[in-house]
């Protein structure tokens, strides 16, 4: 095995190892507790959300205002499912709902903005 190939293999192995490691400090506060609001553009209109945080997690998400077409089952499902999925996974990086991509993306974007507001300094 050539020296360059060994280096490449080592770099790849190290990268894979570091990707799978959790090096966060679980005891430190991640958020300033409280409720934060934000909005993002959905398919029809802005979607306004409120996100409540404890020191270390998202505790709730409420869709405060929207004018999306809830007659479409996918949109109605996204308005309910996306906030629940985010709270459950503790991340806004959840799958969008097919047929309600813009609505899903707007909720995720607004939640990410709330998380930025709540980040502990």
C-alpha positions in Angstrom: 0.0 0.0 0.0 1.5 3.4 -1.0 2.1 6.1 1.5 -0.5 8.4 -0.1 -3.1 5.6 -0.1 -2.4 4.9 3.6 -2.8 8.6 4.4 -6.1 8.8 2.5 -7.4 5.7 4.3 -6.4 7.0 7.7 -8.1 10.4 7.0 -11.3 8.7 5.9 -11.3 6.4 8.9 -10.7 9.4 11.3 -13.4 11.4 9.6 -15.9 8.5 10.0 -14.9 8.1 13.7 -15.3 11.8 14.4 -18.7 12.0 12.6 -20.1 9.3 14.9 -18.8 10.7 18.1 -20.9 12.9 20.4 -18.5 15.4 21.9 -21.1 17.8 23.2 -21.3 18.9 26.8 -24.6 17.5 28.1 -24.5 19.5 31.3 -24.2 22.9 29.8 -27.3 25.0 29.0 -28.0 25.2 25.3 -31.0 27.6 25.4 -32.2 30.5 27.4 -35.6 29.2 28.7 -38.6 31.0 27.3 -41.0 31.2 24.3 -39.7 32.7 21.0 -41.7 33.6 17.9 -40.8 33.7 14.2 -42.3 33.4 10.8 -41.4 32.1 7.4 -43.0 32.1 4.0 -45.1 29.1 3.3 -46.9 28.2 0.0 -49.8 30.8 0.4 -48.6 33.0 3.3 -46.3 33.5 6.2 -46.5 30.8 8.9 -46.0 32.2 12.4 -44.7 29.8 15.1 -44.0 30.0 18.8 -41.4 27.7 20.2 -40.9 27.1 23.9 -37.5 26.0 25.2 -36.1 24.8 28.5 -32.4 25.1 29.2 -31.6 21.9 27.2 -34.5 21.2 24.9 -37.5 22.2 22.8 -40.6 21.7 24.9 -43.3 22.8 22.5 -44.2 24.3 19.2 -47.4 26.1 18.3 -48.5 27.3 14.9 -49.8 30.7 15.8 -51.0 31.9 12.4 -51.2 30.7 8.9 -53.4 31.0 5.8 -52.3 27.8 4.1 -55.0 25.7 2.4 -55.9 23.1 5.0 -58.4 21.5 2.7 -55.4 19.7 1.3 -54.8 16.8 3.6 -51.0 17.0 3.2 -50.9 20.6 4.4 -53.2 19.9 7.4 -50.9 16.9 8.2 -47.8 19.0 7.9 -49.1 21.7 10.2 -49.6 19.1 12.9 -46.9 16.6 12.1 -43.8 18.8 11.5 -43.9 20.5 15.0 -44.5 17.1 16.7 -41.6 15.6 14.8 -39.3 18.5 15.6 -40.1 18.2 19.4 -39.6 14.5 19.3 -36.3 14.6 17.5 -35.1 17.9 19.1 -34.0 19.1 15.7 -35.6 21.0 12.8 -33.8 18.7 10.4 -36.9 16.4 9.9 -38.4 15.2 6.7 -40.9 17.4 4.9 -44.4 16.2 4.2 -44.9 15.3 0.5 -47.5 17.5 -1.0 -46.8 20.2 1.6 -43.1 20.9 0.9 -43.3 24.7 1.2 -45.5 24.6 4.3 -43.1 22.1 5.9 -40.0 24.1 5.0 -41.5 27.3 6.4 -42.3 25.6 9.7 -38.7 24.3 9.9 -37.2 27.6 9.0 -39.2 29.5 11.6 -38.3 27.0 14.3 -34.6 27.3 13.4 -34.9 31.0 13.8 -36.5 30.6 17.2 -33.7 28.3 18.2 -31.1 30.9 17.1 -32.9 33.4 19.3 -32.9 31.1 22.2 -29.3 29.9 22.1 -27.6 30.4 25.4 -24.7 32.9 25.3 
